[in-house]
Amino acid sequence: MGHAYTPGLRVTERTVLHKVRRLPIPGKVHVQPGDIVTAAQVVASTELPGSVTTLNVAREMNCQPDEVPGLMTKAEGDRVTAGEVLAESKALWGLFHSFVRSPLSGTIESISEVTGQVLLRGEPTPVNLEAFVDGRVIEIRGQETVVIACSCAYLQGIFGLGGEAYGPVRVLCSSPEAALAAEMLDESCAGQVVVGGAYADIGALRRAIEVKAAAVVVGGLSDSAVDELLGYHLGVAVTGHEALGTTLIMTEGFGRIPMAERSYRLLAAHEGQQASVSGATQIRAGVIRPEIVISRPPTELEDTAVEAAKEGMLELGCPIRLIREPYFGLLGEVVALPEEPQPIETEALVRVLVAKLADGREVTVPRANVELIEQ
Amino acid sequence: MDPKDAQIILATDCGSTTTKAILIERRGDGYRLVCRGEAPTTVEAPFEDVTIGVLNAVAEVEELSGRKLVADGSIIRPARGDVGTDLYLSTSSAGGGLQIMVVGLVRRMTAESAERAALGAGAIVMDTLALDDGRRPHERIERLRQLRPDMVLISGGVDGGERRRVVEMAELVAAANPEARLGAKYQLPAIYAGNVDNREAIRETLGSATALSIVDNLRPAPERENLGPTRSEIQELFLHHVMAQAPGYSKLVPWTDADIMPTPAAVGNIIQTIAAAESLNVVGVDIGGATTDVFSVFDGQFNRTVSANLGMSYSISNVFAETGLDNLQRWLADPVDAEEFSQSVRNKMIRPTTIPQRLLGLKMEQAVAREALRLAFEQHKLLATGLKGVQKHRDIADAFSQEVTGETLIDMMSLDLLVGSGGVLSHTPRRAQAALMLIDAFLPEGVTRLAVDSIFMMPQLGVLAQVHPEAAREVFQRDCLIPLGVCVAPRGADREGAPCVRVTVEGAGQTQSAEVRCGEMKVLPLVTGTEGTLVVEPARGFDVGQGRGRSLTTTVLGGVLGVVVDARGRPLQWAKTPEARREQVKRWAEALDAYPS
């Protein structure tokens, strides 16, 4: 036995997920433990404070900063509307007035007699937090966090773009090796989670966005297509906020790589069912991978055991995915786990395993270069 | 116990992903490393207690050393026979390290001084706001709100100078009301280190919105920096505010015999200790997965920079974007398809723990490392400068051309020691690869010692140097550094094949000598542990520190490679065509026997 250095991506037909939903700042939680919720239901909400604008009243009024408080017609904390007079001065026995008007609607945050600045805070932005999955509320933490238990089929991708989306699963490729082409996508894909096979080129991705697909799930993507779509070079893998209109999830890696058979079969088995997807990826301490959740009715919660987070252990017979050249993207199973470190082509002395590939070849690879396919 | 009397020392470094423990013992010949253990860091869910990772790493040390170190979930102190340790020390960069937002007045003056203070204290500077940063006030407020730093450092105005604008910047901080990163339930620490005349106004502006502390002005006069008080306060706040919020640290703090230091501050500490003890000019680099830290001490002046998005895994794709394909491909002797290169870089980014299996894959990663190191060093040179904004009066000959100062302090000709650490440098299959990467990226001039950190224990030795510098120095030199040898690189350039330098090394009972021509590299072996006399005779037009064409005789220490003569020119002279460049790279690697044929 030995550790897998890269934790496997989860692909499971039935599990109970404890989904933690959290507001960016404390607000109001609208549900209680025991409540049954649906994916699009708002479970908590808050208001993000409006953005702050500075207004240099001393300069506008041509006066000293310490004269500003005396010229203000509004006090700190007062509400103002756009165009309303904030400060006023009279000169020459009241014959000439000068004014400063508010550039926005909001509240007066502060008036400074040191700098002569007035800070205005705009209207707050409401934030509504949805449940994301169908399930039952099992815990409320403070005024910001809701934990939902969800019985589901669950699949993690390796990398994604775009935020949360919902839609029925629609499989467009006839096999995990087939590529998703632009002509396969039409208006009927609007709002759907479209499943391709090995690859989607830039044309197919653009078409998916054009027809307003909720999400595209494929084995691999070309890195140049990703950059072209984003309009910039993606330097660090922290994603989820891209406003593409369609969420993208790849399950294997960059390049033309067939989707793992097991992932493809799982998605195909749930064709037509509602899925919740998220492209958010973070590859640092506290890894976040993109995910596809196909919720089951909350009544099934009692029948499904909660899966504890497992530490990946390599054992003989384990199905694995090879995740580095020269075997990148191939699947196999472990047939030997030599204890002693062995030299590889680079001359590095590393712990290795022997894998039997799907085509019958036996290859030796560093243990760091495999990923468990979790059962 | 007086730390100087310690026989057994245990030290840990709690990194973002791994907690590393080392055990040091005093033997007849001084302090030596006994062994090292490591375990995953446990700051994040589901564990959320850093001490679990610490105890796991220490358990590995127990297993390897046979010394019992833990009882009842705590570290046994002091040492008795085969049980316990006399000293326990720790550093931490878990949870992303110490993240600071810097606010100053002028980007290249007070704001830059504040940045230097924060970096020197071991922080990551998330962003620097200044009056001349090109942003509008609401954009600065938005930035403060978005970033959620661990603390804010505000500087601005020399003593007796500008007042109003400094308060204006403080008002922005108050308006943003930024939340601290590690929990909304405590006030964000803020340090004011600006114009002393403004302290009252700053207290009024920020006193209720932040946990404010006020220290001496870090730039009291245009021509003077005073970074010490700010650095001390940052480390104090790190320990008592930031770390106090991190999971498990309230347990860890009472275990330690000295304050827990931010990891980079500890690395800076050991580099300064070595530089001071041997009167050396030193450059150290730590290339990680996400960031690259560069440390330098020149003429006693310490500087540190962090290149936040230059690294070998999480940020590898960013290195690719910043330097471009051409700069990467020039380091490869084999042509590589552009799409293949960029795809493999992206796949490393999303699966950061994988290692190259093919030789070409290794060479591609080392090409990226050269560029990450080069770019990080370029950034370091820009910040490691004399004070800017000071007008220097010159002599009568150029009385009309007053020059704004701020030249870089980095002088490659006077550099004595270049130390590399981080997986890509410390774990090369052949040490010659590390030497070549360091030389290519930093382009040392004259005679420079090269070394790599064997197992990255500089953080632990840095925190030890606080309480027992001698012990730290002994272990650093004997067990931490792997001497690669010395690089001899004449400054200057000529056509390929022209005479460049003659080098003679006398040591270990033999004399070796070589004529090296422009464009060539050559190695004269001098094994680790031996001392040799090096005579360098540069051709006309080339300088090794004594002036053009003048010889240099010096004593050098051996290393894994020995004396590496680099006659490729400074600046490095590249061939004009890609084919010829590939041929050059092949020859250089062969000269150092860097790769299997």
Interface residues (C-beta under 8 A of the other chain):
Chain A: Y5 T6 I25 P26 P49 S51 V52 T53 T54 P65 E109 S110 S112 V114 T115 Q117 L119 R121 I158 F159 S222 D223 S224 H233 L234 G235 V236 A237 G253 F254 G255 T281 I283 R284 A285 G286 A309 I323 R324 E325 P326 F328 I344 E345 T346 E347 A348 L349 V350 V365 P366 A368 N369 E371
Chain B: S16 T17 T41 V43 E44 A45 P46 G95 G96 P137 H138 I141 E142 R163 R164 R165 V167 E168 E171 L172 A174 A175 A176 N177 E179 A184 A201 T205 A290 N309 Y314 S315 S317 N318 F320 A321 E322 E339 S342 Q343 S344 R346 N347 M349 I350 R351 P352 T353 T354 I355 P356 Q357 R358 L359 G361 L362 H427 P429 R430 P596
